[in-house]
Amino acid sequence: MQQITCMCPPMTESRDADLLFKALSDPSRRKLLDLLHAHDGRTLNDLCEHLDMSRQGATQHLNVLEAANLVATTWRGREKLHFLNPVPLQDIYERWIAKFEKPRLKALGNLKRRLEKTHG
């Protein structure tokens, strides 16, 4: 069984959020996340085939994603494999998106029930 490691230091909640939003702010990093979502466990060479940048540039972007805990890596022989870690994205969803969706969905549900009563 392969062990996936993250070389990330322990983070505080605000530092963690800052790193996440910084990592997500760049279109190249978002593209890397999309590539890993489509096919996890890619090598740097495989990722570079889909990017318009040098290996060094891709490595720098991957390092930012790793620091934000969005990408985890493991070694298979001499190949370093990159895996998407969706947990921080779920944390963002729960912290920043879900709480704003609930009232809107509740209002839509109430509206639907009122319309069904008046037109049903």
VMD Tcl script that builds the backbone (N, CA, C; Angstrom):
set m [mol new atoms 360]
animate dup $m
set s [atomselect $m all]
$s set {name element resname resid chain x y z} {
  {N N MET 1 A 0.840 -1.182 0.000}
  {CA C MET 1 A 0.000 0.000 0.000}
  {C C MET 1 A 0.882 1.242 0.000}
  {N N GLN 2 A 0.530 2.200 -0.857}
  {CA C GLN 2 A 1.307 3.428 -0.960}
  {C C GLN 2 A 0.920 4.392 0.142}
  {N N GLN 3 A 1.896 5.105 0.622}
  {CA C GLN 3 A 1.637 6.123 1.634}
  {C C GLN 3 A 1.741 7.486 0.980}
  {N N ILE 4 A 0.686 8.285 1.140}
  {CA C ILE 4 A 0.673 9.637 0.609}
  {C C ILE 4 A 1.081 10.572 1.731}
  {N N THR 5 A 2.050 11.423 1.439}
  {CA C THR 5 A 2.555 12.307 2.486}
  {C C THR 5 A 2.345 13.761 2.109}
  {N N CYS 6 A 2.187 14.553 3.114}
  {CA C CYS 6 A 2.115 15.996 2.931}
  {C C CYS 6 A 3.204 16.602 3.801}
  {N N MET 7 A 4.044 17.410 3.227}
  {CA C MET 7 A 5.151 18.011 3.954}
  {C C MET 7 A 4.751 19.366 4.536}
  {N N CYS 8 A 3.461 19.539 4.787}
  {CA C CYS 8 A 2.942 20.818 5.241}
  {C C CYS 8 A 3.107 20.972 6.750}
  {N N PRO 9 A 3.499 22.164 7.205}
  {CA C PRO 9 A 3.580 22.393 8.649}
  {C C PRO 9 A 2.182 22.550 9.228}
  {N N PRO 10 A 2.033 22.337 10.547}
  {CA C PRO 10 A 0.724 22.579 11.156}
  {C C PRO 10 A 0.304 24.018 10.918}
  {N N MET 11 A -0.994 24.228 10.677}
  {CA C MET 11 A -1.459 25.563 10.326}
  {C C MET 11 A -2.539 26.028 11.284}
  {N N THR 12 A -2.615 27.328 11.394}
  {CA C THR 12 A -3.728 27.915 12.118}
  {C C THR 12 A -4.860 28.094 11.128}
  {N N GLU 13 A -6.074 28.299 11.628}
  {CA C GLU 13 A -7.233 28.420 10.741}
  {C C GLU 13 A -7.084 29.579 9.767}
  {N N SER 14 A -6.624 30.737 10.233}
  {CA C SER 14 A -6.514 31.888 9.329}
  {C C SER 14 A -5.379 31.704 8.330}
  {N N ARG 15 A -4.264 31.145 8.749}
  {CA C ARG 15 A -3.151 30.911 7.820}
  {C C ARG 15 A -3.559 29.872 6.789}
  {N N ASP 16 A -4.276 28.840 7.228}
  {CA C ASP 16 A -4.758 27.797 6.336}
  {C C ASP 16 A -5.670 28.398 5.271}
  {N N ALA 17 A -6.616 29.225 5.681}
  {CA C ALA 17 A -7.540 29.855 4.728}
  {C C ALA 17 A -6.788 30.773 3.777}
  {N N ASP 18 A -5.824 31.520 4.272}
  {CA C ASP 18 A -5.036 32.405 3.412}
  {C C ASP 18 A -4.297 31.612 2.340}
  {N N LEU 19 A -3.688 30.488 2.730}
  {CA C LEU 19 A -2.966 29.653 1.761}
  {C C LEU 19 A -3.917 29.046 0.737}
  {N N LEU 20 A -5.097 28.624 1.189}
  {CA C LEU 20 A -6.086 28.047 0.275}
  {C C LEU 20 A -6.533 29.063 -0.770}
  {N N PHE 21 A -6.921 30.247 -0.312}
  {CA C PHE 21 A -7.400 31.251 -1.251}
  {C C PHE 21 A -6.284 31.735 -2.173}
  {N N LYS 22 A -5.063 31.821 -1.661}
  {CA C LYS 22 A -3.933 32.187 -2.521}
  {C C LYS 22 A -3.728 31.121 -3.587}
  {N N ALA 23 A -3.782 29.857 -3.188}
  {CA C ALA 23 A -3.584 28.758 -4.135}
  {C C ALA 23 A -4.673 28.749 -5.200}
  {N N LEU 24 A -5.906 29.017 -4.802}
  {CA C LEU 24 A -7.028 28.979 -5.738}
  {C C LEU 24 A -7.116 30.225 -6.615}
  {N N SER 25 A -6.379 31.265 -6.276}
  {CA C SER 25 A -6.490 32.533 -7.015}
  {C C SER 25 A -5.831 32.489 -8.388}
  {N N ASP 26 A -4.979 31.522 -8.625}
  {CA C ASP 26 A -4.242 31.478 -9.883}
  {C C ASP 26 A -4.878 30.492 -10.872}
  {N N PRO 27 A -5.138 30.920 -12.106}
  {CA C PRO 27 A -5.766 30.028 -13.086}
  {C C PRO 27 A -4.937 28.782 -13.410}
  {N N SER 28 A -3.625 28.888 -13.398}
  {CA C SER 28 A -2.782 27.716 -13.674}
  {C C SER 28 A -2.918 26.677 -12.570}
  {N N ARG 29 A -3.013 27.130 -11.340}
  {CA C ARG 29 A -3.177 26.181 -10.226}
  {C C ARG 29 A -4.569 25.541 -10.269}
  {N N ARG 30 A -5.577 26.335 -10.639}
  {CA C ARG 30 A -6.918 25.753 -10.774}
  {C C ARG 30 A -6.933 24.708 -11.891}
  {N N LYS 31 A -6.188 24.963 -12.956}
  {CA C LYS 31 A -6.105 23.980 -14.041}
  {C C LYS 31 A -5.424 22.703 -13.552}
  {N N LEU 32 A -4.375 22.834 -12.755}
  {CA C LEU 32 A -3.721 21.653 -12.180}
  {C C LEU 32 A -4.704 20.853 -11.331}
  {N N LEU 33 A -5.506 21.543 -10.527}
  {CA C LEU 33 A -6.509 20.844 -9.715}
  {C C LEU 33 A -7.535 20.141 -10.598}
  {N N ASP 34 A -7.944 20.795 -11.688}
  {CA C ASP 34 A -8.881 20.157 -12.617}
  {C C ASP 34 A -8.266 18.910 -13.251}
  {N N LEU 35 A -7.001 18.994 -13.615}
  {CA C LEU 35 A -6.318 17.833 -14.197}
  {C C LEU 35 A -6.251 16.674 -13.209}
  {N N LEU 36 A -5.956 16.999 -11.954}
  {CA C LEU 36 A -5.891 15.943 -10.941}
  {C C LEU 36 A -7.280 15.390 -10.626}
  {N N HIS 37 A -8.283 16.239 -10.705}
  {CA C HIS 37 A -9.650 15.758 -10.488}
  {C C HIS 37 A -10.043 14.765 -11.589}
  {N N ALA 38 A -9.646 15.065 -12.822}
  {CA C ALA 38 A -9.972 14.196 -13.955}
  {C C ALA 38 A -9.224 12.869 -13.883}
  {N N HIS 39 A -7.989 12.924 -13.404}
  {CA C HIS 39 A -7.175 11.703 -13.314}
  {C C HIS 39 A -6.136 11.902 -12.222}
  {N N ASP 40 A -6.385 11.295 -11.083}
  {CA C ASP 40 A -5.493 11.432 -9.931}
  {C C ASP 40 A -4.219 10.613 -10.115}
  {N N GLY 41 A -3.198 10.978 -9.378}
  {CA C GLY 41 A -1.958 10.213 -9.378}
  {C C GLY 41 A -1.089 10.486 -10.589}
  {N N ARG 42 A -1.022 11.731 -11.011}
  {CA C ARG 42 A -0.242 12.095 -12.196}
  {C C ARG 42 A 1.181 12.503 -11.823}
  {N N THR 43 A 2.079 12.244 -12.754}
  {CA C THR 43 A 3.463 12.691 -12.594}
  {C C THR 43 A 3.586 14.125 -13.101}
  {N N LEU 44 A 4.693 14.744 -12.790}
  {CA C LEU 44 A 4.958 16.098 -13.278}
  {C C LEU 44 A 4.968 16.122 -14.807}
  {N N ASN 45 A 5.601 15.129 -15.429}
  {CA C ASN 45 A 5.640 15.070 -16.895}
  {C C ASN 45 A 4.234 15.010 -17.473}
  {N N ASP 46 A 3.388 14.186 -16.891}
  {CA C ASP 46 A 2.015 14.056 -17.365}
  {C C ASP 46 A 1.269 15.378 -17.223}
  {N N LEU 47 A 1.424 16.041 -16.100}
  {CA C LEU 47 A 0.753 17.319 -15.889}
  {C C LEU 47 A 1.256 18.375 -16.873}
  {N N CYS 48 A 2.566 18.391 -17.119}
  {CA C CYS 48 A 3.149 19.393 -18.021}
  {C C CYS 48 A 2.655 19.241 -19.456}
  {N N GLU 49 A 2.259 18.030 -19.853}
  {CA C GLU 49 A 1.729 17.821 -21.200}
  {C C GLU 49 A 0.470 18.646 -21.446}
  {N N HIS 50 A -0.237 18.981 -20.378}
  {CA C HIS 50 A -1.509 19.691 -20.488}
  {C C HIS 50 A -1.392 21.172 -20.128}
  {N N LEU 51 A -0.174 21.628 -19.876}
  {CA C LEU 51 A 0.028 23.010 -19.447}
  {C C LEU 51 A 0.908 23.754 -20.440}
  {N N ASP 52 A 0.744 25.037 -20.471}
  {CA C ASP 52 A 1.550 25.891 -21.334}
  {C C ASP 52 A 2.624 26.574 -20.487}
  {N N MET 53 A 3.460 25.755 -19.820}
  {CA C MET 53 A 4.511 26.318 -18.967}
  {C C MET 53 A 5.641 25.319 -18.815}
  {N N SER 54 A 6.732 25.782 -18.287}
  {CA C SER 54 A 7.903 24.936 -18.080}
  {C C SER 54 A 7.679 23.987 -16.906}
  {N N ARG 55 A 8.538 22.985 -16.822}
  {CA C ARG 55 A 8.488 22.062 -15.674}
  {C C ARG 55 A 8.724 22.837 -14.373}
  {N N GLN 56 A 9.647 23.791 -14.411}
  {CA C GLN 56 A 9.944 24.587 -13.222}
  {C C GLN 56 A 8.713 25.387 -12.796}
  {N N GLY 57 A 8.013 25.978 -13.743}
  {CA C GLY 57 A 6.796 26.727 -13.432}
  {C C GLY 57 A 5.724 25.829 -12.832}
  {N N ALA 58 A 5.538 24.650 -13.434}
  {CA C ALA 58 A 4.548 23.702 -12.919}
  {C C ALA 58 A 4.927 23.249 -11.513}
  {N N THR 59 A 6.210 23.023 -11.286}
  {CA C THR 59 A 6.672 22.610 -9.959}
  {C C THR 59 A 6.385 23.688 -8.922}
  {N N GLN 60 A 6.613 24.934 -9.280}
  {CA C GLN 60 A 6.337 26.029 -8.343}
  {C C GLN 60 A 4.842 26.095 -8.005}
  {N N HIS 61 A 3.982 25.922 -9.011}
  {CA C HIS 61 A 2.547 25.922 -8.759}
  {C C HIS 61 A 2.137 24.725 -7.888}
  {N N LEU 62 A 2.714 23.572 -8.164}
  {CA C LEU 62 A 2.411 22.387 -7.354}
  {C C LEU 62 A 2.864 22.581 -5.911}
  {N N ASN 63 A 3.989 23.264 -5.704}
  {CA C ASN 63 A 4.459 23.531 -4.347}
  {C C ASN 63 A 3.466 24.411 -3.578}
  {N N VAL 64 A 2.879 25.391 -4.256}
  {CA C VAL 64 A 1.875 26.241 -3.617}
  {C C VAL 64 A 0.638 25.401 -3.256}
  {N N LEU 65 A 0.232 24.520 -4.174}
  {CA C LEU 65 A -0.915 23.652 -3.905}
  {C C LEU 65 A -0.631 22.682 -2.757}
  {N N GLU 66 A 0.580 22.173 -2.688}
  {CA C GLU 66 A 0.964 21.289 -1.580}
  {C C GLU 66 A 0.965 22.051 -0.260}
  {N N ALA 67 A 1.486 23.275 -0.270}
  {CA C ALA 67 A 1.520 24.081 0.956}
  {C C ALA 67 A 0.110 24.364 1.462}
  {N N ALA 68 A -0.846 24.461 0.544}
  {CA C ALA 68 A -2.243 24.697 0.916}
  {C C ALA 68 A -2.969 23.389 1.211}
  {N N ASN 69 A -2.266 22.277 1.152}
  {CA C ASN 69 A -2.805 20.945 1.435}
  {C C ASN 69 A -3.854 20.523 0.402}
  {N N LEU 70 A -3.807 21.105 -0.787}
  {CA C LEU 70 A -4.728 20.728 -1.854}
  {C C LEU 70 A -4.187 19.581 -2.702}
  {N N VAL 71 A -2.880 19.359 -2.617}
  {CA C VAL 71 A -2.239 18.277 -3.343}
  {C C VAL 71 A -1.359 17.505 -2.368}
  {N N ALA 72 A -1.483 16.187 -2.438}
  {CA C ALA 72 A -0.627 15.292 -1.653}
  {C C ALA 72 A 0.217 14.484 -2.646}
  {N N THR 73 A 1.374 14.059 -2.208}
  {CA C THR 73 A 2.270 13.330 -3.105}
  {C C THR 73 A 2.715 12.020 -2.480}
  {N N THR 74 A 3.118 11.129 -3.367}
  {CA C THR 74 A 3.733 9.877 -2.955}
  {C C THR 74 A 4.729 9.478 -4.033}
  {N N TRP 75 A 5.676 8.666 -3.656}
  {CA C TRP 75 A 6.687 8.216 -4.603}
  {C C TRP 75 A 6.390 6.795 -5.022}
  {N N ARG 76 A 6.496 6.533 -6.334}
  {CA C ARG 76 A 6.421 5.182 -6.886}
  {C C ARG 76 A 7.726 4.985 -7.644}
  {N N GLY 77 A 8.657 4.332 -6.990}
  {CA C GLY 77 A 9.988 4.226 -7.569}
  {C C GLY 77 A 10.602 5.611 -7.657}
  {N N ARG 78 A 10.975 6.020 -8.859}
  {CA C ARG 78 A 11.568 7.348 -9.053}
  {C C ARG 78 A 10.541 8.392 -9.470}
  {N N GLU 79 A 9.275 7.984 -9.574}
  {CA C GLU 79 A 8.226 8.921 -9.983}
  {C C GLU 79 A 7.495 9.486 -8.778}
  {N N LYS 80 A 7.311 10.770 -8.788}
  {CA C LYS 80 A 6.523 11.446 -7.760}
  {C C LYS 80 A 5.111 11.616 -8.307}
  {N N LEU 81 A 4.150 11.037 -7.616}
  {CA C LEU 81 A 2.758 11.109 -8.050}
  {C C LEU 81 A 2.026 12.171 -7.246}
  {N N HIS 82 A 1.164 12.913 -7.920}
  {CA C HIS 82 A 0.411 14.007 -7.302}
  {C C HIS 82 A -1.065 13.622 -7.240}
  {N N PHE 83 A -1.671 13.830 -6.077}
  {CA C PHE 83 A -3.066 13.480 -5.848}
  {C C PHE 83 A -3.821 14.691 -5.320}
  {N N LEU 84 A -5.037 14.857 -5.795}
  {CA C LEU 84 A -5.910 15.911 -5.304}
  {C C LEU 84 A -6.381 15.561 -3.904}
  {N N ASN 85 A -6.323 16.532 -2.999}
  {CA C ASN 85 A -6.882 16.384 -1.659}
  {C C ASN 85 A -8.097 17.313 -1.585}
  {N N PRO 86 A -9.317 16.776 -1.688}
  {CA C PRO 86 A -10.508 17.629 -1.726}
  {C C PRO 86 A -10.959 18.154 -0.366}
  {N N VAL 87 A -10.356 17.699 0.715}
  {CA C VAL 87 A -10.807 18.098 2.051}
  {C C VAL 87 A -10.770 19.613 2.257}
  {N N PRO 88 A -9.688 20.309 1.914}
  {CA C PRO 88 A -9.701 21.766 2.098}
  {C C PRO 88 A -10.787 22.462 1.268}
  {N N LEU 89 A -11.089 21.921 0.094}
  {CA C LEU 89 A -12.161 22.498 -0.721}
  {C C LEU 89 A -13.517 22.320 -0.041}
  {N N GLN 90 A -13.718 21.166 0.577}
  {CA C GLN 90 A -14.950 20.926 1.321}
  {C C GLN 90 A -15.033 21.876 2.514}
  {N N ASP 91 A -13.905 22.110 3.154}
  {CA C ASP 91 A -13.877 23.058 4.279}
  {C C ASP 91 A -14.274 24.462 3.821}
  {N N ILE 92 A -13.768 24.879 2.662}
  {CA C ILE 92 A -14.142 26.184 2.117}
  {C C ILE 92 A -15.637 26.217 1.833}
  {N N TYR 93 A -16.125 25.149 1.235}
  {CA C TYR 93 A -17.556 25.088 0.932}
  {C C TYR 93 A -18.386 25.245 2.211}
  {N N GLU 94 A -18.039 24.483 3.227}
  {CA C GLU 94 A -18.813 24.527 4.473}
  {C C GLU 94 A -18.691 25.884 5.162}
  {N N ARG 95 A -17.513 26.468 5.142}
  {CA C ARG 95 A -17.272 27.719 5.855}
  {C C ARG 95 A -17.789 28.941 5.101}
  {N N TRP 96 A -17.647 28.947 3.773}
  {CA C TRP 96 A -17.906 30.160 3.019}
  {C C TRP 96 A -19.096 30.083 2.065}
  {N N ILE 97 A -19.579 28.912 1.725}
  {CA C ILE 97 A -20.643 28.821 0.726}
  {C C ILE 97 A -21.938 28.260 1.305}
  {N N ALA 98 A -21.854 27.135 1.982}
  {CA C ALA 98 A -23.055 26.428 2.450}
  {C C ALA 98 A -23.935 27.301 3.334}
  {N N LYS 99 A -23.338 28.073 4.208}
  {CA C LYS 99 A -24.149 28.886 5.116}
  {C C LYS 99 A -24.955 29.945 4.378}
  {N N PHE 100 A -24.497 30.341 3.193}
  {CA C PHE 100 A -25.234 31.313 2.403}
  {C C PHE 100 A -26.301 30.639 1.537}
  {N N GLU 101 A -26.110 29.355 1.229}
  {CA C GLU 101 A -27.086 28.617 0.438}
  {C C GLU 101 A -28.331 28.254 1.234}
  {N N LYS 102 A -28.171 27.895 2.492}
  {CA C LYS 102 A -29.286 27.391 3.290}
  {C C LYS 102 A -30.468 28.359 3.343}
  {N N PRO 103 A -30.281 29.631 3.665}
  {CA C PRO 103 A -31.436 30.542 3.700}
  {C C PRO 103 A -32.112 30.692 2.330}
  {N N ARG 104 A -31.310 30.732 1.289}
  {CA C ARG 104 A -31.866 30.881 -0.062}
  {C C ARG 104 A -32.686 29.647 -0.444}
  {N N LEU 105 A -32.173 28.450 -0.149}
  {CA C LEU 105 A -32.904 27.228 -0.453}
  {C C LEU 105 A -34.181 27.123 0.377}
  {N N LYS 106 A -34.104 27.554 1.630}
  {CA C LYS 106 A -35.295 27.551 2.473}
  {C C LYS 106 A -36.343 28.508 1.907}
  {N N ALA 107 A -35.922 29.683 1.475}
  {CA C ALA 107 A -36.851 30.656 0.890}
  {C C ALA 107 A -37.489 30.111 -0.381}
  {N N LEU 108 A -36.717 29.440 -1.219}
  {CA C LEU 108 A -37.265 28.838 -2.430}
  {C C LEU 108 A -38.276 27.744 -2.105}
  {N N GLY 109 A -37.970 26.943 -1.100}
  {CA C GLY 109 A -38.902 25.899 -0.660}
  {C C GLY 109 A -40.203 26.493 -0.155}
  {N N ASN 110 A -40.105 27.558 0.633}
  {CA C ASN 110 A -41.308 28.236 1.144}
  {C C ASN 110 A -42.121 28.828 -0.001}
  {N N LEU 111 A -41.452 29.438 -0.961}
  {CA C LEU 111 A -42.132 30.015 -2.110}
  {C C LEU 111 A -42.859 28.934 -2.899}
  {N N LYS 112 A -42.203 27.820 -3.112}
  {CA C LYS 112 A -42.810 26.702 -3.844}
  {C C LYS 112 A -44.078 26.232 -3.136}
  {N N ARG 113 A -44.014 26.055 -1.811}
  {CA C ARG 113 A -45.186 25.603 -1.051}
  {C C ARG 113 A -46.325 26.623 -1.153}
  {N N ARG 114 A -46.013 27.915 -1.049}
  {CA C ARG 114 A -47.053 28.950 -1.156}
  {C C ARG 114 A -47.690 28.957 -2.531}
  {N N LEU 115 A -46.869 28.811 -3.574}
  {CA C LEU 115 A -47.401 28.783 -4.937}
  {C C LEU 115 A -48.269 27.545 -5.170}
  {N N GLU 116 A -47.847 26.428 -4.626}
  {CA C GLU 116 A -48.650 25.203 -4.778}
  {C C GLU 116 A -49.994 25.332 -4.072}
  {N N LYS 117 A -50.027 26.025 -2.933}
  {CA C LYS 117 A -51.285 26.214 -2.198}
  {C C LYS 117 A -52.230 27.131 -2.965}
  {N N THR 118 A -51.701 28.191 -3.548}
  {CA C THR 118 A -52.567 29.153 -4.227}
  {C C THR 118 A -52.979 28.695 -5.606}
  {N N HIS 119 A -52.180 27.842 -6.240}
  {CA C HIS 119 A -52.487 27.388 -7.597}
  {C C HIS 119 A -52.858 25.908 -7.651}
  {N N GLY 120 A -52.957 25.268 -6.526}
  {CA C GLY 120 A -53.218 23.832 -6.518}
  {C C GLY 120 A -54.497 23.498 -5.963}
}
mol reanalyze $m
mol bondsrecalc $m
mol representation Tube
mol addrep $m
